[in-house]
């Protein structure tokens, strides 16, 4: 008798979906509340919640982030330890596949290592005294 009741309760619990949550710092919450106040003060009758504002901000951005934003995010949140772990994982995977690769090559391929490019030698600068002498000779 209890089996039927327990099964329906269990099935109801598994169907409940919780929304994703994002934690913001106190500074960002203050900034967001300021934006909400700005909109609601200027436009009476607008009911704007934090969720509505976040939805609008994300929806107003393009599907693909602009290159400048991607670079700024990457610079701000770059983690050397994480990068090194990923690089080691890739190195091990390549070795397991029988590829010969070293860490320098791997770093260069992902754009972190120094690429070994051949630089053209600089032209020597002209001697200032020789230029000044030639200029004064041309004036005379």
Buried (B, 14 or more C-beta within 10 A) or exposed (E): EEEEEEEEEEEEEEEEEEEEEEEEEEEEEEEBEEEBEEBEEEEEEEEBEBEEBEEEEEEEEEEEEEEEEEEEEEEEEEEEEEEEEEBEEBBEEBEEEEEEBEEEBBBBEEEEBEEEEEEEEEEEEEEEEEEEEEEEEEEE
